[in-house]
Amino acid sequence: MESKRSLPVVVYTAESSLRNPQRLLRDMVQDLLASRELAWRLLVRNISVRYRQSLLGPVWTFMPPLATAIAFTLLRSSGVIEIGNTQVPYPFYVVVGVVLWQLFTNSLNLPLKAMKSAQTLIKTIKMPIEAIILSSVGELLFDQAIHFSILILLLVLFKIPLTFGILLAPFASVLLLGLGLGLGLLLVPVGSLYTDIPSAIPIVTQFWFFLTPVIYTPPTQFPYSLLTHLNPVSPLLVGVRSLLSQGTLDDPTPFFIVSGLSMLLLLFGWVLYRLSIPILIER
């Protein structure tokens, strides 16, 4: 007589998961691993839907940074704005900066957008909630792969020497994604309940854009140099851009400090996201 295989038993209690951090972290990792297949299917579906009715397809992914580079290059050449001297051709400098800035802002907006698009799915199906975020992160990485392939072509076009740092730049840019994703996960509990947060994010990021050395060289004179030192995006963006254009990190100390803080922020945001989802579903 065949033995019946017992089904897993799940016990729900009112006790907070924070009372047992070790079990909480174990469950988070298990759900992350269990969500891979679902995240992959959602990723394939979202990308196919995005390009199904598009003639140019992935070309639109690179149009915003290219248009921004053309606009600021014309403004710089006409003397309307003073940018400063760059070690690489200015159009390439701007394109890299805008591509990295887009990666940060898209990752910042990702959790709220993913939650909004998957509200019905989360309410009706028992599933690892990490799958929603993981599929959206996959879309960002897909777009980033397109961006970096175009950047390599621009390196050849502008005759910038190819270095070993080019291989490290994509991995370093993931730290920028982690910073934006960590901040975005922290905004999920409030942003899912009140529309003020999603409405305020574009205003904040637009102001933040001009405080970050995306289109200009990092200032070195006080007090403007504080924009670089106090802005957590600046060390990561400048570091990835220097890896692409020069093959080395200009200032590694703040880069690694912000990288470590970004990973801690991502972990804290993930915990808060996981704890808040059941409450948000009830609301």
N, C-alpha and C positions, 0 to 999 in steps of 0.2 A: 504494500500500500504506500503510495507516494505521500511524502510529508508535505503538508501545506506550508507555503512560505508566508510568514507573518508580515503584515504590512507595517510600515513605520508609524509609530504613535507620536502625535504632536499634542503637547499639553500647553494650553494658553492660560496664563495667569495675569493678575493685575500687577504683579511685581515688576518694577522697572528693570530693564536690561542692564542698566548701569551698575546695578548691585553686584553683577558678576561680569566684570570687564573681560576676563579671559574667555568666557563662553560667548560674549558678544562679538569679540574679534574673530573667534573661530567660526561663528555663524556667518559673519560678514564675508569671510574668505570662501566658505563653502558655497554661499549663494552667488558670489561673484563667479566662481568656477562653474556652477550649475547654469548660469545665465548665458554662457558663451554661445550655445547653439541658437537660442532664441534671439540673442543680440545680432548674430550673424544673419539670420533670416530677415530681421527687421532692417538691417543695414542694406542688404541686397534689394529689398523691396523699396526702401526710401530712395536709393540712388537710381534705380530703374524708373521710378515714378518721376523723379526730378528731370531726367534727360529724355523721357519718352516723347515729349512734344517739343523738343528743342532742336533746332537745326544746327546750332554751333556747339551745343553740348558743353563740355568742360571749359570751352573758351571763355564763357561768362564768368568762370571762377577767377580768372586772372585779369579781367577787364577793370575792376575798381582800382587795384594798385597801379596798373599801367596808366589809367586816366589821371590818377593823382600825381604820378611821377611827371607826366607831360605838363600838367598845369603848373606845378611848382618849379619845374625846370624853366618854363617860359617866364614865370615871375622873377626867378633868380637872374636869368640872363638879361631881363629888361631893367634890373636894378630896383624893382618895386620892394623886394624883401632882401635882407642881408642874412645869408645862411652861414657863412664861414667856409673855410677850405676843408675839403674832404680828401682822404687819401686814395679814394677810388672815384671814377666818374660819377658826377652827382645823380644822373638818372638811375644808375644802378643802386646808389646809396639810398635813394628815396623808395625805390621799388622794394628793396629788402626790408626797409623800415615799415612800410605800409603792410607788406605781407605778414610780418611778425605782429604788428599791431592788430591786424584782422584776426589772427590766431588767438590773441588774448581776448579781444572783445567777443568773438564768437563763442569761446569757451566760457566766458562770463555769463553770456545770455543763454547758454545751452541748457542748464538744469531747469530753468523756468519754462523755456519753450518746450522741452521734452515732457515736462509734467503736464503742461496744458494740452499738448497733442495726444497724450496717452491717458487722459483722465478716465475715459470710458473703459479702456482696456484694464486699467488698474482696479477699477471698481467691480468689474464683472469676472475677472479671472485671477485665480491664485497663482502668482508668478514671482520670481525674484525681481524685486524692484530695481536692482542694479542693471538689469537687461536694458531698460529704457535709456539710462545714461550711457551705458557701454555702446549701444548702437549709434547714438548721436556722436560720441567720441570717435567712433569709426568713420563717420562721415567727415568729421573735421580732419582726421588723419589722411583720408582719401584726397580731400582738397589740398592739404598741405603737401602731399606727394606730387600733385600736379604743379603746385607753386615752386617746389624745389627743382623739379625737372626744367621748368622755364628759367629759373635762376641760373642753373648750370649753363644753359644756352646763352644767357646774357653775359656770364663770365667769359665765355669764349668770344662772344661778339665784341665786348669791350676790351679784350686781350688782357684780362686780369689773370695772373698766374694761378694755376690750380694747385692747391696744397692739400695736405692730409687733413687740415681742419674742416674741409668740405664734408668729409665723412662723419665728423663729430657734430656738425651743425644741426642736422635733423634731430639727433638725440637731445641736444641742448635745447632745441625749440620745444620739446615735450615738457620741459620745466616751465616754460611760459604758459603752455596749456594747463599744466597743473595748478599754477597760480590763479588763472582765471576760473578754472573749474572749482577750486576750493572756495573762492569768493562767491561764485554762483550758487554752490550748494548751501552756503550760509544764508543766502537770501531766499531759499525755497520756502521755509516755514511762513515768513511774513509775506513774501511776494505772491504766494499761492492764495492768500486770503484777501489781500488788498492790491488793487490795480495801481496804486501809487508807485510801488517799487518798479514794475516793468516800465511805467511811464517815465520814471526818473532816470533809469539806467542810460538811455541815449543821451540825455542832457549831461550827465556826469561824465560819460566816456568821451563826449565831444570836447568838453573842457579839459579832461585828462589828456587827450591827444596832444594838445598844445603845450602841456607841461612835460611831455615825454620827448626825448630827442629822436623823433621819427623822421622829421624833414630837415632838422638842423643838427649841427654838431653839439655835443654836450658842453654846456658853459663851464668855464673854469674859474671865473671870478665870483667872489662872494658879493651879494647873497644869492645870485642866480645859480651858483653851483649846488645849492641846496635842492634844487629841482631834480638833480640827478641823484643825490645821496639819499633823499627822503622818499623818492618815488620808487616803489618796489619793482615796477616794470622796467625801469631804465637799465639796471645792471644786466638783466637777462637779455633784453633787446640788444643792447650795445655788445654784449658778449657773443651772441649768436652772429650778429653782423660782422664782428671782427674775425670770427672763425671762418666765415664765408669769404671775406675779402682779403684777410691777411694770414689766416691759418693759425692764429694764436689769440689768447684772451688778453685784451689791453689791461684790464684790472681784475685779476681773478678773485681777489679776496671778497669784494661785495657780491660777485657773481655766485660764489659757493655759499655765502651766508644766506642770500635771498633764496637760493635753490633749496637749502635745508629747511628754511622757514616755510617755503611753498609746499613742500611735502608734508610737513606737520599740519599746515592749514588744510591741505586736501584730506588728510586723515580725519581731522576734527570735523570738517564739513561733511564727510561721508557718514560719520557717526550721527551727527545732528540730522542729516537727511533721512537716515534709516529710522531714527526714533520718531521723527515728525510725520512720516508718511501715514501710519495708521490713524493718527489724530486728524490729519488733513482729509483723509478719506471719509471719516465720520462727519466732518464739518460740511 
